[in-house]
Amino acid sequence: MIEFADVTKDYLDQRVLGPVSGTIAEGGITSLVGPNGAGKSTLLTIMGRLLQPTSGDVSVAGLDVRSTRSDVLAKKLSILRQENHFTARLTVRDLVGFGRFPYSKGRLGPEDHVRIDEAIAFLNLEEFQGRFLDELSGGQKQRAYVAMVLAQDTDYVLLDEPLNNLDMKHSVLMMRQLRRAADELGKTIVLIIHDINFAAAYSDRIVALRDGRIAAAGTVEEIMQDDVLSTIFDTPCTVHHVGGHPTAVYHR
Amino acid sequence: MSRTSPSTVAEATTTSAGPGAPGEVAPSGPAPRARRRTLTPGVRLALVSVVVVVASACFLLLFIRGGFEFVIERRATMLGAMVVAAFTQGVATVLFHTVTNNRILTPSIMGFDSLYTLMQTLMVVVFGGEVLARTEGLPKVIAQTLLMVAFATLLYRWLFSGRFGNLYVLLLVGVVFGMAFSSVSTFLQRLLSPTDYDLLSTRLFGRMSNVDADYLPFAAVVCVAVGVVVWRRRFRLDALTLGRDTATNLGIDHQRELTIMLMLVALLISMSTALVGPMTFFGFVVATLAYRVTGSHKHQFVLPMAFLLGLATLVVGQFVLQHVFYAAGLLTVIIEFVGGIVFLFLLLRKGAL
């Protein structure tokens, strides 16, 4: 369980987040949605201890994120940001191997190679594993980053816009793979997602932010309501059930 | 100096664009599809080592005129200075690139060379030209080194107190400090008498050829100590290449590692500057070459490679200048000239930092 209490973040006098409090339940996929500048990334990076909150506390599986040693936390929680560019030239396998760093401290053992192989297979990257990242398409690169995070083998996985740069096909594949990670590997996955319909189709729960506050939180059915969505996104939305799935229409 | 054999290796590897060999850990599973044959990083290191050894032997033993012992002793001292310069500049630049996540900016941008220049200028202004000659000695080198590391520590402490929390601000402040120091130096130099200025200017370029042998043991001890610390952290350095966020995600205390590494860089650069004078682009050239030649991102290969390439460059360059062009004193000037051009070329080609 991820718990956050009275978390705020200010830049100079500008408050960008909070105060927000809440919990993210164990297991399954929780999506953070909301308009631009709602504070989604800020909240996610604070949960992942990449950003210090101005005030408030975050704990992951009972460990206080601020006071727990970073290398202890790295075996519990992994986070992938939206922008990743590395100065060194790495192959896919090198990159995924870095996911084992919390355990191997850089010296990869047989156990680590098994996990690396699993993560590579899980994201169907076998044929690319010897390639350099700069030789890959955006979608393949994105999968390699996610493979690194999976090789880290943490109970909690935080992903900032994993569908960034992915086309329709690869978005669906990525979400299916994340769904499998949650269902088969029992991981708790928190992700930021822009397309509300993707969030509705693959998540267990949705947390909606707006103006730095939590506007709504609940199951997919609870959030996928005309009035709730219209308020969150400040855009008239109607929810239809297409093939049994709630689908928001907001294009006109 | 660009004709040394390492640089031809560099061209060979960049054009082949090989897989860079997956390091010492061969992937299990199906092997990546066959590529053009490349050398493993270990073999490449061995090849460059051979070049260094041969070049050093030639430098020490060939074309001896006059007393054998006198010449050997003089050349051995020079070789020692080159080893120190290559180690400090090469290692410091690679470390700096790793922790700042860029491969363009060099430690000298943080204002070390200008601080050295300013200190030397101030000494001449305050005490007069002869003082420089009289105060040569180990205590002076140690004092200068400590002063520069202290300066760096204060600056980093202040900048990393969370006030900025941004590396680019730090770099910008470094540039501004450097400019301020050199402006003050230039101003003070205008006030000097021609004789004093002449005495000063001999100190403001690398002095590979007239290093005092007494400094070398001190420098060697510092190099070995830093080398041990860095070697123990080589895997952490690999992870630091991924940037602050990814390194933190992997469990690295980024702030701590950054501070330690910047301190080491400060120590190395200040010692090198105090010993052989300012060299702005040498480290940059050596590190840039090392990234291309090594064929691996791993610091256990990149760091020794940077050191060896630096040494090869210096020894071969000095040898050629001494015996072909009879211009032994010009080595650092030429390295700075070529290095500056390479720097500008890469800066313009990348278009950004």
Interface residues (C-beta under 8 A of the other chain):
Chain A: T45 G48 R49 L50 R69 S70 D71 V72 L73 A74 K75 S78 I79 L80 R81 N84 H85 F86 T87 A88 R89 L90 T91 R93 D94 G97 F98 G99 F101 P102 K105 G106 R107 L108 H113 D117 I120 E126 E127 Q129 G130 R131 F132 V149 Q152
Chain B: P19 G20 P22 G23 V25 P27 S28 G29 P30 A31 P32 R33 R35 H97 T98 N101 N102 R103 R234 F235 R236 D238 A239 T241 L242 G243 R244 D245 T246 T248 N249 L250 G251 I252 D253 Y291 H297
